[in-house]
Amino acid sequence: MRDYCIRTAIPGDLDDARAVMLDTVYRDFGTGYVPRWHGDIIDLQGAYVAPARHTLLVAVDQRDGAVVATAALDARGPAQPPNPRWLAERYPSGETAQLRRVYVRPGHRRRGLARRLVGELLGFAARDGGYRAVYLHTDPSVPGAEQFWRSLGKVVCDEREQPGGQSVLHVEVPA
């Protein structure tokens, strides 16, 4: 079993973290880079490192120093559109810790990294003290995503059940 270090991303991690994220949106999501959805990936510093209430974590394989997983948190609630208005109202920006970019390279999955990263993000949100909810959305067609997030939180909206809905699950995670 490999040993991993979970830490707040440092400037030297950003290119490797970006590579993990971009590989995921191309390989797992099949969308490739879409600026309106993935602009934060290009500006990790501005999106997660510089803002005081945001964070970017990385998991580093201690055998070779490679960044193999990422997880981020920001204070932006779900935007409307594309999300339903009631979700944007339930999870307003400033009061909502949104979990983002929880991605693990395929060769490092099933080792508890995502769960450890999410635990660290929840700790960050609790220490902040200003968040009243923890929210995320995920693509349930990604293998393992739906099962993982259901194990950590409560689905508050499954858009697949809506007329004309997308393949998106909206989840609240207990803080």
N, C-alpha and C positions, 0 to 999 in steps of 0.2 A: 504494500500500500504506500502510495506516495504521500509525502508530507507537503502541506500547502500553508502558505502564510496569507492571511486575509488582512488587508491594510487599506487605508485611505490612499487613493492614487496620488502619486507625486508627479511632477512634470515629466520625468523620464518614462513614466508608464503610459502617457496619453496616446502615443502612436500605436503601441501594442494593444491597448484597450480598444482603440478605434478599429484596429484590424479584427479583433474578436467580434465586435459589433457588426461591422460590414460583412464579414464572412457569414454571420448568422442571418442577416437580412437577405443575402443572396442565396445561401444554401437552404436554410430552414423555412424561410418565409416565401422564397421564390419571387419576391417583388423586385429585388435589387434596391439600389439607393433611390428613394423618392424624397426630394427636398422638403416637401410640406410635412412628411411624416418623420423624416430622419435627419433634419437639419441640426439637431443637438449632437448627433454623432460627429459631425464635422467640427463643431465648436465645443468640445468637451470642457475646455477651460471656462468659457462663458456660460455654459449651461449648468455645470455641476461643481466646478472647482472654486470659482471666484465668489458666487453668491453664498452668503453666510448660512442660510438655512437649507442649502443643498449639499449633496455629497456624492462622490463617485468612489466606489470600492473596487478593488481588484483582488483576485486570488492568484498568487504566484506559486508556481511549482518550484519548490526549494532545491530540487535536483539540478535544474538548468536555468532558473531565474525567469522562465517564460510566464507571461501573463496568460492565464488559461480561462479566466472567467471574470465577468464584470457585474456590477449592480449599482444602480443609481437611485437617488431620491431627490425630488424637487417639491416646491411648494405650489405648483400649478395644478389646479383641479382639471378634470376633463373638459375639453373645449366643446362648445356647441355652436355650429355644427363641427364635426360630423356626429358627435355623440348626442343622445336624446337630451332635451332641455332639462328634464327632471333630474338627470344625473349631474349635470353641471350645477344645478341649484342645490342638490344634496351634498355635493363635494366641492365647495367653493375654493378658489385659489386663496392662498394665505392661511387657510384653516385645514387644508388637506395635504397630507404627505403622500405624494404619488410615487409608487415604486416603478422604476423604469429600467430597461436594458439589463435584465437579469438573464445573462447568457453564459453558457458554459460550452467550451469547445468539446466536440463529440468524444474525443479520446479521454476526457476527464469527467464525463457524466457518470451518474449513479455512484458518486462518492461523497454525497452530502454537501457539495460546495454551494449549490444554490440555496439550500436550507440555511447553511451557516451565513451566507451573505445576507439573506433576508433577515435573519436574526440580528445581525449587526446594524442593518438599516432601521429595524424597529427600535433598537437601542438608541440610535442617533435621533430618531423622531421623539422618543420619550425624553431624552436629555434636553431637546429643544424646548419642550413644554408648551409650544403654541399650536400644536396640531390636534384637532379634535377627531380626525379620522385618517385611516390609512387605506388607500385605494390603488387599484391597478386595473388595467385591461390586458387581455391576452388573446392570442389566436389559438382556439382550441384544436385547430387542425395540425398544429406542430406536435409531433409525438411527445407524449409525457406532460405537455403543458397543462392541460385541463386537470388531470389527476393531481399534479403537483399543487396547483393553486387551490383546488378544492380541499386538499389536505391541510391547507394553512388558513383558509378564510371561507367566507360565505359569498356565493354568487348572488349578486343583487340584480343582475340583468343578463340574460342569455339572448343576444340579438338574433340567434338562429330561430328563436321561437316567435319573432316578430314578423309580420307580413313584409316581405322585401328586405328582411334584416340581413346583416352581414355576419360573417363568422367571427364574432367577437364576444368574449365573456368579460363582464365587469364584476370585479371581486372587491369586497371589503375585508381587510385583514385586521383581526383584533390587535390593538396597540399594546 
